[in-house]
Amino acid sequence: MKKSIAYILIALVVISAGTVLYNIFLNSPGQKVKWEKVELEKKALPSKDVDVSGIVTLWSDSDNEKLYLYDQGTDKVFGVFFIHGKEYPLGQVSMKLGHLHNDIKHETLFGDGSYRVDGVMGIDYPIITYYKIENKQPYEILSIEAKVQELDVNGDGQKELISARGTPTETKIYSYKNKTLKVAQLNEQLDAISVTFENPYRFLVYSEEQGQAIYELRDDHLVKVKEETE
């Protein structure tokens, strides 16, 4: 009888320990993201007159600050800032695929005075360029040759950049806090062949070792949500 009670107690301890370990596994913070610092270019755009002609589109913040995209009658798209009576050419920002479809965004994650120009340099060759105006002087601060989304991926109240390029897909996360830009290369960190970003805020990861799995970015950790059956 005493032996039976002892066995039961041992079994309960083992079950309890197993439950604790299982809960620890479920609530594991996952893999901590490894961030690498990225130096913003901050390349000052020189002031000079340009020929704004052909098909022209305009984004205007005020009478003293305008951004034009134009083609000069060619298959290329150019850009220029007009700031307090001065012209600051951006050079070529895209190829023209039938029309000026390039998107311009103002006040990006880089704060007030920042602009984003979306371009394409060929089939499946997007290029995203960020500019910032400080004291009436425009600067090119970052260029990414990839598709880019700006979203608050980890729910911290600040947007991140999610860039994706190539087949299989290479995905990176850019974080900008306290005027410091950092990047995390997800394929490298997850030892994955392909990483794609999918809503709602999840990453579909494929690796030879694990097959397909779904990850989320929680705070500063990559957490596996579940395996993905093919």
C-alpha positions as CSV (number, residue, x, y, z in Angstrom):
1,M,0.0,0.0,0.0
2,K,2.8,2.4,1.0
3,K,4.6,1.5,-2.3
4,S,1.5,2.3,-4.3
5,I,1.1,5.7,-2.6
6,A,4.8,6.4,-3.2
7,Y,4.4,5.5,-6.9
8,I,1.3,7.7,-7.2
9,L,3.1,10.6,-5.6
10,I,6.1,10.2,-7.9
11,A,3.8,10.0,-10.9
12,L,2.0,13.2,-9.7
13,V,5.4,15.0,-9.3
14,V,6.5,13.9,-12.8
15,I,3.2,15.0,-14.3
16,S,3.4,18.4,-12.5
17,A,7.0,18.9,-13.6
18,G,6.0,18.0,-17.2
19,T,3.1,20.5,-17.1
20,V,5.4,23.3,-15.8
21,L,8.0,22.6,-18.5
22,Y,5.3,22.5,-21.2
23,N,3.9,25.9,-20.0
24,I,7.5,27.3,-20.0
25,F,7.8,26.1,-23.6
26,L,4.5,27.7,-24.6
27,N,5.5,31.0,-23.0
28,S,9.0,31.0,-24.2
29,P,10.1,34.4,-25.4
30,G,11.5,32.8,-28.5
31,Q,14.6,33.8,-30.4
32,K,16.0,37.3,-29.5
33,V,16.3,39.5,-32.6
34,K,19.9,40.4,-33.5
35,W,20.0,44.0,-34.7
36,E,22.8,45.6,-36.7
37,K,23.2,49.4,-36.8
38,V,22.7,51.1,-40.1
39,E,24.3,54.4,-40.8
40,L,21.9,56.8,-42.5
41,E,23.6,58.3,-45.6
42,K,22.4,61.9,-45.2
43,K,23.7,62.9,-48.6
44,A,22.9,66.6,-49.3
45,L,21.2,67.3,-52.6
46,P,22.9,70.1,-54.5
47,S,20.8,73.1,-55.7
48,K,20.7,73.6,-59.4
49,D,18.1,74.4,-62.1
50,V,16.5,71.5,-63.9
51,D,14.1,71.0,-66.9
52,V,10.8,69.9,-65.4
53,S,8.9,68.8,-68.5
54,G,6.9,66.0,-70.0
55,I,4.4,64.3,-67.8
56,V,4.6,65.9,-64.4
57,T,3.0,65.0,-61.0
58,L,3.2,67.2,-57.9
59,W,3.2,66.6,-54.2
60,S,2.9,69.9,-52.3
61,D,3.2,70.4,-48.5
62,S,3.1,74.2,-48.8
63,D,3.9,77.0,-51.3
64,N,7.5,76.8,-50.0
65,E,7.9,73.0,-50.2
66,K,7.0,71.0,-53.3
67,L,8.1,67.7,-54.8
68,Y,7.8,67.1,-58.5
69,L,8.1,63.8,-60.5
70,Y,8.5,64.2,-64.3
71,D,9.7,62.2,-67.3
72,Q,11.1,64.8,-69.8
73,G,9.4,62.8,-72.5
74,T,11.5,59.7,-71.8
75,D,11.0,56.3,-70.3
76,K,12.7,57.5,-67.1
77,V,11.2,59.2,-64.0
78,F,13.1,62.1,-62.3
79,G,12.4,64.0,-59.2
80,V,13.1,67.5,-57.8
81,F,12.4,69.4,-54.6
82,F,11.3,73.1,-54.8
83,I,12.2,74.6,-51.4
84,H,11.9,78.4,-50.8
85,G,12.6,79.2,-54.5
86,K,15.5,76.8,-55.0
87,E,15.5,73.5,-57.0
88,Y,17.1,70.4,-55.6
89,P,17.1,67.5,-58.2
90,L,16.8,63.9,-57.0
91,G,18.1,62.5,-60.3
92,Q,16.4,59.4,-61.7
93,V,14.0,57.8,-59.2
94,S,12.4,55.2,-61.4
95,M,11.7,53.8,-64.9
96,K,8.3,54.7,-66.3
97,L,6.1,51.7,-66.9
98,G,3.3,53.2,-69.1
99,H,2.6,56.2,-66.7
100,L,3.9,58.0,-63.6
101,H,2.5,55.6,-61.0
102,N,5.2,56.3,-58.5
103,D,4.0,56.8,-54.9
104,I,5.1,59.6,-52.7
105,K,4.6,59.5,-48.9
106,H,5.2,62.3,-46.5
107,E,6.1,62.1,-42.8
108,T,7.4,58.5,-42.8
109,L,8.8,56.7,-39.7
110,F,11.8,59.1,-40.0
111,G,9.5,61.9,-38.7
112,D,8.5,65.4,-39.8
113,G,10.1,66.6,-43.0
114,S,10.7,63.1,-44.4
115,Y,9.6,61.8,-47.8
116,R,9.5,58.4,-49.4
117,V,9.5,57.9,-53.1
118,D,8.6,54.5,-54.5
119,G,10.2,53.6,-57.9
120,V,10.9,50.6,-60.1
121,M,14.1,50.0,-62.2
122,G,12.8,46.9,-64.0
123,I,10.6,43.9,-63.7
124,D,10.5,42.9,-60.0
125,Y,13.1,45.5,-59.2
126,P,11.6,48.0,-56.8
127,I,13.6,50.8,-55.2
128,I,12.5,52.9,-52.3
129,T,14.3,56.1,-51.4
130,Y,13.9,58.2,-48.3
131,Y,14.6,61.9,-48.1
132,K,14.6,64.3,-45.2
133,I,14.5,68.1,-45.2
134,E,16.3,69.9,-42.4
135,N,16.8,73.7,-42.3
136,K,15.5,74.0,-45.9
137,Q,18.2,71.5,-47.1
138,P,17.0,68.2,-48.5
139,Y,19.1,65.0,-47.9
140,E,18.9,61.5,-49.3
141,I,19.1,59.3,-46.2
142,L,18.2,55.8,-47.2
143,S,17.7,53.7,-50.3
144,I,16.4,50.1,-50.3
145,E,16.2,47.9,-53.4
146,A,13.2,45.9,-52.3
147,K,9.4,46.0,-51.7
148,V,8.9,47.9,-48.4
149,Q,6.0,48.2,-46.0
150,E,5.8,50.5,-43.0
151,L,3.9,48.8,-40.2
152,D,3.9,48.5,-36.4
153,V,4.8,44.8,-36.5
154,N,5.5,44.1,-32.8
155,G,2.8,46.3,-31.3
156,D,5.2,48.8,-29.6
157,G,3.4,51.8,-31.0
158,Q,6.2,52.6,-33.6
159,K,6.3,51.5,-37.2
160,E,9.0,49.3,-38.6
161,L,10.1,48.8,-42.2
162,I,9.6,45.3,-43.6
163,S,11.6,44.8,-46.8
164,A,11.3,41.8,-49.1
165,R,13.2,41.0,-52.3
166,G,14.0,38.1,-54.6
167,T,12.9,34.5,-55.1
168,P,13.2,32.8,-52.7
169,T,12.3,35.8,-50.6
170,E,14.8,37.6,-48.4
171,T,13.1,39.6,-45.6
172,K,14.6,42.3,-43.3
173,I,13.1,44.4,-40.5
174,Y,14.3,48.0,-40.0
175,S,13.7,49.7,-36.7
176,Y,14.2,53.4,-36.1
177,K,14.3,54.6,-32.5
178,N,16.1,57.4,-30.8
179,K,17.4,58.6,-34.2
180,T,19.2,55.3,-34.7
181,L,18.4,52.9,-37.6
182,K,18.9,49.1,-37.0
183,V,18.3,46.1,-39.3
184,A,17.6,42.5,-38.6
185,Q,18.1,39.9,-41.4
186,L,15.5,37.3,-40.8
187,N,16.6,34.6,-43.2
188,E,20.1,34.6,-41.6
189,Q,18.8,34.5,-38.1
190,L,16.2,31.8,-38.7
191,D,18.5,29.8,-41.0
192,A,15.7,30.0,-43.6
193,I,15.7,29.7,-47.3
194,S,12.7,31.9,-47.6
195,V,10.9,34.4,-45.3
196,T,7.7,36.2,-46.4
197,F,5.7,38.7,-44.4
198,E,1.9,38.0,-44.3
199,N,-0.9,39.7,-42.5
200,P,-1.9,39.6,-39.8
201,Y,1.7,40.5,-38.9
202,R,3.2,37.1,-39.3
203,F,6.2,35.7,-41.1
204,L,6.0,32.5,-43.1
205,V,9.3,30.8,-42.8
206,Y,10.7,27.9,-44.9
207,S,13.8,26.0,-44.0
208,E,15.2,22.6,-45.0
209,E,15.4,21.5,-41.4
210,Q,11.9,22.6,-40.2
211,G,9.9,22.9,-43.4
212,Q,7.3,25.6,-43.1
213,A,6.6,27.5,-39.9
214,I,4.9,30.7,-38.8
215,Y,6.7,33.3,-36.6
216,E,5.6,36.5,-35.0
217,L,7.7,39.5,-33.8
218,R,6.9,40.0,-30.1
219,D,8.7,42.9,-28.5
220,D,12.3,42.0,-29.4
221,H,11.8,38.3,-30.0
222,L,10.9,36.0,-33.0
223,V,8.4,33.5,-31.7
224,K,7.2,30.4,-33.5
225,V,3.4,30.4,-33.6
226,K,2.9,27.0,-35.3
227,E,4.0,24.7,-37.9
228,E,2.5,25.2,-41.3
229,T,1.2,22.1,-43.1
230,E,1.7,22.1,-46.8
